[in-house]
């Protein structure tokens, strides 16, 4: 009896979102994009990745994502063997095959596997994978006015001295446990700090504070997000002063405005930290201004490239 | 032309070691054991695992591995739904199907995937996987007299404040980069320290020092290895004093004997640290004594269980 239930439960098929993938030299269905359990990208999380997004048929800042991906792979001593143009064709092909107007497009390189399960990473052959799924949001557009209600976790973000934080990586258990903590306490998501209680980042997003001096975002121990860099570039364009600096929890809570940045949603107001309202408790003027210009850039050819053009 | 080479290179089939696996309610070929790229066990390394070994047809300390696996899964808030007896049958079945006398047997639980690629880990359905491959060694038996030549890395082991080190996990990039560093400098493997330069562990192994007072092994910030616990139990049996304590690099280098412990090879002498000989430069008496009794226990029914019996 137990056995029967057990089998039934485990035989349920996985259900996939709409999407498409590229692996082993060809485009495949997302449900066919599977990696061998022996791949060190799984068994050691020995992998790097990047995520670009497509909005209304156009990639946003695609070259910057590719630059970072190439750098991350090199730092892990497994340079990507696919050149930039071919990579763009693969990513665009995934979006096209999935039939998506707005997409989240991930490129991955793992250490791969070695024939004899040899422990030496130099003996493995790296594996490249790409996939496109529907665009996802850390804060949905209809929740913009409400903003994110964030809890600061007691879990410390994995330090740069252990894992180079400029290499985009899948070492997320600290962030996942932080998310569980935040959910338990009734919040939307988590923020993690370093050992000195400087606030660093959350699961998939950087943070910006706005005070009298201008914009501020942590200068170390964080992923150097492409949306974070976009905000810095937009701040220059808008003549808004900004600083790369450490952000103590106290400084964060006394900010006039706070927002999160991520490829998964862009610029998203944070209106509460640990239940305390930030500023007036609603998204502030600077956040709104940056949010608007960020989305305006999504039709600007200097910031974007069309999926169709990349496939020509 | 480029495209042709590129396709050829990526279309090479993966080559697998001899082995067998269990997934989705059934035994399968190792080459068929593949997880969807969307599984959070891959995309967030949101997973736990354990590895038991089989020697001459008998599992060693299997219940201890299962105890730790169940605890790790619970700490990650995805308790394993497979009961102990069924789990043993699955693991034994993998060994039997692979036809292995000596095996490395891994059990894995991932967070699984959510239908809509939802970021909330509570919405995923955990996935269980097991596989058996031939037994592997961090130090091969024929190299015992030579011992391991280990380099202490500048990379710091991911701290307990970020990831609970008692949860066996795949967050290995610090260890992998440490291995590359060690290889570059001509050593066999790496040892990582904490921020205070206390030596913690290496890729897949704990360490023990032997000095005038007795045996010592780090008391915190390390995986509580089953082989580490076995050494503690054997030390009691042999009336050897032992201490759980911090091990500074200096203390380590001035040890009379040093050894590594791992399911992947048991008790393995470390004869050099950063090129400096430890003790007399050959495996010491305590290391030899523990090594002998460790392997003797592999035929003892109080320490082992037969693969055949578990399948009855």
Interface residues (C-beta under 8 A of the other chain):
Chain A: X2 X3 X6 X7 X9 X10 X11 X12 X14 X15 X16 X17 X21 X23 X24 X25 X26 X30 X31 X33 X34 X35 X36 X37 X38 X40 X41 X42 X43 X44 X45 X46 X47 X49 X76 X77 X81 X82 X83 X86 X104 X108 X111 X113 X115 X116 X117 X119 X120 X121 X122 X125 X128 X129 X131 X133 X134 X136 X138 X155 X156 X157 X158 X159 X161 X162 X163 X164 X167 X169 X170 X171 X172 X173 X174 X175 X176 X177 X179 X180 X183 X195 X203 X204 X264
Chain B: X2 X3 X6 X7 X8 X9 X10 X11 X12 X14 X15 X16 X17 X21 X23 X24 X25 X30 X31 X33 X34 X35 X36 X37 X38 X40 X41 X42 X43 X44 X45 X46 X47 X49 X76 X77 X81 X82 X83 X86 X104 X108 X111 X112 X113 X115 X116 X117 X119 X120 X121 X122 X125 X128 X129 X131 X133 X134 X136 X138 X155 X156 X157 X158 X159 X161 X162 X163 X164 X167 X169 X170 X171 X172 X173 X174 X175 X176 X177 X179 X180 X183 X195 X203 X204 X264
